[in-house]
Amino acid sequence: MNGYAKERAVDRLVRLSGQGLDLVSFWRAASEVFATAVPHYMAPCWYTMDPASLLVTSHFSEDVPEVPPEWLAAEYYEDDVNKLADVARSARGVSTLLEATGGNPASSPRWHENMVYGGDQELIAALRSDRGAVWGALGLYREVGQPSFDADDFAFIQTVSPLLAEGARRALLVGQATDPESPDGPGLIVLTDRWEVDSMTPGVARWLSDLPDGDWDAGILPHAVLAVAGQALRQADRPEAPAAVSRVLAKSGVWIVLHGATLVTDGPRRVAVIAEPAHPARIASLLMAAYGLTDREQDVTRLVLKGDATTEISTALRVSTQTVQQHLKSVFDKTGVHSRRDLVGKVFFSHYEPRVRDNESRALGARPLRGEPLARA
């Protein structure tokens, strides 16, 4: 891929990440870019991942509409390399099965699974924001006899990874705002470049009323909304700039997070502001409700889900390794498992696999996809 073609591909993804597309439309448009930027076999596999746990929440591929259950079982229960969470935790954020197996991909169980679909080579890339949050992953494959993924492929993917992560994050937020799953879901307001309200979702009015320095009943927008919108507009031509985000203390005493995003269209420029409550990761409340874990046990479990070793957990929580082991023993007792792998598998198949299947149905029904785990009844 020459330099000019690469620049055009990056420019296309910059525009796509700012258009406020629903997630499936975003993945489809991004797939068209990758068809020429990084040639591959079959359609790309796109995943969303919960940044709090690095567990998969959705999978989308035009050629594989439902992720095979044996693939999920292998990802979370089998010993293997090139797993999504491992790549997401890596410094480079891109890995091939050829590299991970030291040039012997046939030694990996996942290679044999891939070959069922004709995929000899596998490239996994984390979709990681500039701030380090992982919002998803990308899987690309090549047939037998095709050139190996090379340094140019890696460099392109690393360049566009933050754009793909931002596009996925934004699509999930817009989906929640336009089709809220709960009463405290996000709300969306779209402003013109003249600061006039273009459109809004029903749920956003109560967030606007709760923000200080505004009078929504009189049609006066809070200053915080205008500030985030202005920041988003200023950053529209600077894709390398950090996302426009603000955390505001509402009149009711709760914290509200505002996300600003410029919507790139053929007409006048518009900006979307999404308001949502600032709450801890959903996985924390699920762990408490399902297993009665204490706050510190939830902290330990969350880090185990992300793949942290005992020493890393000890450093992150500023406790001794012995204390970490004591918490882990309690977690194992409460969840009925005997190992870290079983703990990860139990949490995934109890709360995340149902979300993956729910999102597959949503994609087929043209409904917004969700990026959080699903609470079981």
N, C-alpha and C positions, 0 to 999 in steps of 0.2 A: 504494500500500500504506500503510494508516494505521499510526500508531505502535504501537497495541496488537497488530495482526497481525504487525508486524515483531518486537516483543518475543517473541511466541509462537514465531515461526519461529526466532529466535536460541536461545530456551530449548530447542526441540526438537533443534537441532544441538548444543547443549551436552551434552544427554543422549546423543545418538547417538555423539558423539566419545568418550564415556567408557564405552561399553558393551562394548568389546572385540569388536566384530563383525568378521567376515571382510570383506575389502575390497569384494567384489561386493555383499554385503548392505549395507554402509555406503553405497556409491554409490547403490544403489537407494533406500534410505531417504532419503538426502539429496536425491535427485531429486524425491521426493514433496514435500519442503519447498519446493524451488525452483519447482515447478509453480504455486504460488500466490504465492510471495514475489517472483519475477521471471518473469512470464509469457514463454513462448518457444515456438518451433516445434520439433516433434519432441522426442526425448529429449536431455538434456544429454550432452555428450562429456566424459568424465572421463579424466584422464591421471595417471600417476605419472611423476615425473622423478627422476633420480639427482642429489641435491644437489651431488655432487662435480663433475658435468659439465654439468648442466642438459639432458641428453639424455633422451628419452622411453624409459621402460621398459615401460609398458602403456597401453592404451586400452580404455575400456569405454563402450559406449552400447547401450541396448536396441534402437535402430533401426539401428545400424551395427555388427554384431558383429565385423567384420573391417575394420580401417582400410585404405582403398584404397592400394595400393603407390604410385600416382601422387601421393597426398597426401604420403607420406613423402619421396618424391623431391623434391617441390617444397619441402617444409619444410627440407630440408638441402642442396639444390643450387641452387635458383632464387633470383634476386633478387626480394624481395617485402617487404611490411610485415606487421605484426601477428603475427609468428612467436612461438611459445611462449617460446623462450629470451629474445627481446627484451623481451617483456612481463614475464617473470620478473625481468629485470635492471632494469626501470624503477622509478622511485621510487613511483609510484602503484600499480603492480601490476595495473591493469585498463586495457584498451584496446578500442576498437571499430574495425572496419575503416573505418567512416565517418570517424572522427577521423583515423586513420592515413593516409588518402588525401586529407585536406583536403576532404572532402565529395564525392569522386569515386571511390566504391568500384569502379566498372567499370574503373578504371585498374589494378586489382590482379588478377593471375592467380588468386589464391585466391578472389576473388569469383566468377569464372566457374566454378571448381570447386564452390563452395558452391551456386551456382544450379542445378547439375545435380540437387541434392537438394532444391531449393526454398528454400534459405536465403539471403535477400537481405541481411540484417544479421548481423554476427558480433561477438560479445563474447568476448574472451579474458581470463581472470583467473588470476593466479598464486596457488597455494595455499602461502602462505609463513608459517612459524611466527613466533612473537614474537621468536625469536632470529635470524631472517633466513634460515633454511634453507628452500629451495624443495623441497617434496615432491610437487608435482603442479601441474596446471592444469585449468581448467574452460572449456569452450566452449559458449556459448549462441547460438541463432540465432532470427531472426524472418523471417516471410514478407514478400513485397512488400505494401506498403500498411499495414503495422503501425507503431505509434508507435516512435520511436527509443528505444534504451536511454538512460536519463537519469541525472541526478545522484543521485536516490534509489536507483536500481538499483546504481550504483557504491558508494554509501555502505553499503548492506546487504552487498554482496559483500566490501567491505574489512573490515567488522565480523566476518563469519563466516569469512574466509579462514584465520585461525590455527586455528579450530576444525576446519575441513576438513583442514588440513595435519596437525594432531595426530591426527585420526581416521585419516587415511591412514597416517601413520607408525606408529601403534599397530597397525593392521590388518596391515601388512607384518611387523612384529616378531612379532605373535601367530602369523601364518602360518608364519614361519620356525621358531618354537619348537614348534608343534604338528606340523609336517611338515618337519623339517630337511633341507636339501639337501646338507649335508656334516657330517662328524663334529664339527666345531668350531662348529656352528650354535647359535643361542640356545636357552635353556631357559626354561620358564615354570612358576611356582608360584603358586597362588591361595590366599590366606589369608582366613579369616573375620574379622569384626570383633572376635573374641576371640583372634586371633592363632593360630588352629588351621589346620593345612594342610587345605584343602578338596580340592585336586587338584593334580597336577603332571605335566609331561611327562617321559618317560624321560631326556632329555638334561640335565635341570637338576641331577640328583644330583651329577654330577662338578664342576659349578661351585660348588655349595654346599659340597662337601667341600674345595674349594681356597680358599675364603674364610676369612680369619682370624677369631678370636673366636667360633668356633662348633664344634659337634661333631655333624655331621649323622648319624653312625653312631648316636649316642645320641638323635637327634631334636631336637637343640638348634639352632635357626636362628642363623646369623651375625648379629651386631649390625647390620652394614651393610644386610642385607635388611630387618630390622625398622625401621631408620631410614628407608629409602626408602618402605616400606609406610606408616609413620606420616605421612611428609610427604605422600604421595598422599592419604591419608584426610583430612588437615587441609585440603588444597587442593580437595577434592571439590566444595565449594560456592563455590569461587572460580575460575571458568574463566579469569579473566584472569591468574592466577598462573602462573609458569613451571613447566614439566614437572618432575616428581620424578625426578631423575637423579643418580647417584653413580658416581664412578670409583674403584675400589678395587684396591690392589696385592695380588694373591693370594699364597698361600704358595709357589707354584711360581715366582714372579717375574714373571708376566705381569699385565697390567692387565685388569680385568673391569669392564664398564659395567653398572650396574643401572638399569632403568627401572621406575618405579612408576606404576600407573594404577588408579584406583578403577573398579570395574565397577558400573554403575548398573543395578539390576534391581528387580523388584517386591518381592522378598524382602529379607532382611538384606543389608546392604552388604558387599561383598567387595572385596579389593584384589589385583591381579595384580602380580607382580614378574618381570620378564624379565631374565635374565642373558645377556650375550654378550661375546665377547672384544673388547677395544679394539684394532682393527686399522686401518691406513690404508685409504683408499677403495679399493674393489675395482678400480677402473679403473687404479690405479697398477700393481698386479701384472700385470694383463692387458697393459698397454703394454710392460712389461718382457719378459714371456714371448713376446709376439707379435712385437715389433720390436727388442728389445734396447736400449731407451732408457735412458740414465743417469737418476739421480735428478733432476738439474736439467732434463734434457730432458722427463721426465715432468711436472715442475712447470709448465714452459712449455706443454706440450701440454694439460694439464688446464685452464689458464687460457684457452688458445685455444678449447677446446671450450665454455667458458662465455661466449665472446664478447668477452673483454678485448682491448683494443688494445695495441699495442707499448708505449706509454707507461705504461699501467696495469699491464702485466706487469712492466715495469722497476721501477715503484714497489713492487709487491707483493713482488718477489723481491730488491729492493735491489741491482740490477745496472744497468749502463748499457743504453741502447736498442741499442747496437751488439752487446753481449753477447747480448741477447735475439735479435737477428737471426741471430747466429752459431749459437745453439742451434736456432733455427727451421730454418736451412738443413740442419743435421745431421738434424733430425727429418724433414724432407722427403726427404732422401736415404734414410734408413732405412725410411721407410714407402712410398716410391715415389710420392709426390704432388708437385704443383708449386704448391699454393696452400693457404691456410688453409681455404677452403671445401672443397676436395678432402680435406683432412685430417679435417675434421669429418665429412664424408660417409663416408669410409672407416672411421673408428672407429665411427660409428653403425651402418652396415650390416654391419660385421664382428662387433660385440659387443652392440649394443642392439636392432637390428631382429630378430635371432633371439629375444631375450628377449620382445619385443612379441608375436611369433607364438606363442611358448611360453605366454605369459600368456593369450592368446586361447583356446588349447586348455584351459588350466587353468580359465578361467572357465566354459567349456562343460561341463567335467567336475566342477564344484563343488570344485575344489582350490584351495589358497591361492595367491594371486598373489605374484610376486617383485619386488623393487624394485632389484635390482642387475643389471649387465650379465651376459651369458651368455658364458662362454668357449667358443670353437669348438674342436671336436676337431681 
